[in-house]
Amino acid sequence: MRYFTQRRARIEIIPMIDIMLFLLVFFVMFSLRMIPASGHVTKLPSSSSAVQIPTPKLLVELESANNLYVEGKKITLPQLTELLKQRDAEKTAVTLAGSDRVSLQDVLHTIDAVKAGGATQIALAARKTTF
């Protein structure tokens, strides 16, 4: 009468542990790819999600070594701050456009100068890339 005995259900835990370890490794590797290396130079003008925006009220062009051009004139960071303080900076939309050789530190210095001038609307210009 061995045929009529009921067997208890058994949950296999070893395959579940294998799946959890695989997911852990996957997410660790994925998150490491998302963290950029320190000191990496950001390439501004290319983006696959770039969209057309209206003409900016103030276009700031960045070149290497903190060379800034506003309305075709070369200016410095303190001059940019003073220019924004003279305008109604809160309503002025500032767009930063730069070459692919501009470092992230230069971009951040420029953003700091724009914020010190009182502007709150800051955008980064990029060229749309196709894959």
C-alpha positions as CSV (number, residue, x, y, z in Angstrom):
1,M,0.0,0.0,0.0
2,R,2.8,2.3,-0.7
3,Y,1.0,3.8,-3.6
4,F,-1.5,5.7,-1.5
5,T,0.9,7.5,0.8
6,Q,1.1,11.2,0.2
7,R,4.4,12.9,-0.3
8,R,5.0,16.3,1.2
9,A,5.7,19.2,-1.1
10,R,9.3,20.2,-1.1
11,I,10.6,23.6,-2.1
12,E,14.0,23.5,-3.7
13,I,16.1,26.4,-2.4
14,I,19.3,25.9,-4.3
15,P,18.0,27.0,-7.7
16,M,16.5,30.1,-6.0
17,I,19.9,31.0,-4.5
18,D,21.5,30.6,-7.9
19,I,19.0,33.0,-9.5
20,M,19.4,35.5,-6.7
21,L,23.2,35.5,-7.0
22,F,22.9,35.8,-10.8
23,L,20.6,38.9,-10.3
24,L,23.0,40.4,-7.8
25,V,25.9,40.0,-10.1
26,F,23.9,41.5,-13.0
27,F,22.8,44.6,-11.1
28,V,26.3,45.2,-9.7
29,M,27.8,45.0,-13.2
30,F,25.1,47.2,-14.6
31,S,25.5,49.8,-11.9
32,L,29.3,49.9,-12.4
33,R,28.8,50.7,-16.1
34,M,26.6,53.7,-15.1
35,I,29.2,55.4,-12.9
36,P,31.6,57.4,-15.0
37,A,35.3,57.4,-14.1
38,S,36.7,60.4,-12.2
39,G,38.2,63.1,-14.3
40,H,36.5,62.0,-17.5
41,V,36.0,64.9,-20.0
42,T,32.3,65.3,-20.9
43,K,31.5,65.6,-24.6
44,L,28.7,68.1,-24.7
45,P,27.5,68.4,-28.3
46,S,26.2,64.9,-28.9
47,S,23.1,63.4,-27.5
48,S,20.5,60.9,-28.8
49,S,17.7,62.6,-26.9
50,A,18.5,66.2,-28.0
51,V,15.3,68.2,-28.9
52,Q,14.7,71.5,-30.6
53,I,14.3,74.3,-28.1
54,P,13.2,77.9,-28.8
55,T,15.9,80.5,-29.5
56,P,17.7,81.2,-26.2
57,K,17.5,84.7,-24.7
58,L,21.2,84.4,-23.9
59,L,23.6,81.9,-25.6
60,V,26.9,81.3,-23.9
61,E,29.4,79.4,-26.0
62,L,32.2,77.6,-24.2
63,E,35.6,76.8,-25.7
64,S,38.6,75.2,-23.9
65,A,40.3,76.9,-21.0
66,N,37.3,79.0,-19.9
67,N,37.0,81.0,-23.2
68,L,33.4,82.2,-23.2
69,Y,31.6,84.0,-26.0
70,V,28.3,85.8,-25.5
71,E,26.8,87.5,-28.5
72,G,30.0,87.1,-30.4
73,K,32.2,88.8,-27.7
74,K,34.8,87.1,-25.6
75,I,34.1,87.5,-21.9
76,T,35.3,86.1,-18.6
77,L,33.2,84.4,-15.9
78,P,33.0,87.5,-13.7
79,Q,31.9,89.6,-16.7
80,L,29.2,86.9,-17.4
81,T,27.9,87.3,-13.9
82,E,27.8,91.1,-14.1
83,L,26.0,90.8,-17.5
84,L,23.3,88.7,-16.0
85,K,23.0,91.0,-13.0
86,Q,22.3,93.9,-15.3
87,R,19.5,92.0,-17.1
88,D,16.4,90.6,-15.5
89,A,18.3,87.3,-14.8
90,E,15.3,85.5,-13.4
91,K,13.5,85.7,-16.7
92,T,16.6,85.2,-18.8
93,A,16.9,81.7,-20.2
94,V,20.6,80.8,-20.5
95,T,21.8,78.1,-22.9
96,L,25.3,76.7,-22.7
97,A,26.8,75.4,-25.9
98,G,30.3,74.0,-26.2
99,S,32.7,71.9,-28.1
100,D,33.3,68.3,-27.3
101,R,36.7,69.2,-25.8
102,V,35.2,71.3,-22.9
103,S,35.8,69.7,-19.6
104,L,33.0,69.1,-17.1
105,Q,34.9,71.4,-14.6
106,D,34.7,74.3,-17.1
107,V,30.9,73.7,-17.6
108,L,30.4,73.7,-13.8
109,H,32.4,76.9,-13.4
110,T,30.2,78.5,-16.1
111,I,27.0,77.2,-14.4
112,D,28.2,78.7,-11.1
113,A,28.8,82.1,-12.7
114,V,25.3,82.0,-14.4
115,K,23.7,81.1,-11.0
116,A,25.6,83.9,-9.3
117,G,24.2,86.3,-11.8
118,G,20.7,85.2,-10.7
119,A,19.5,83.1,-13.7
120,T,17.5,80.0,-12.9
121,Q,16.7,78.7,-16.4
122,I,19.9,76.9,-17.6
123,A,20.0,74.5,-20.6
124,L,22.8,72.6,-22.2
125,A,22.9,72.6,-26.0
126,A,23.6,69.3,-27.8
127,R,23.7,68.0,-31.3
128,K,21.4,65.1,-32.0
129,T,23.3,61.9,-33.0
130,T,22.0,59.0,-34.9
131,F,23.0,55.5,-34.3
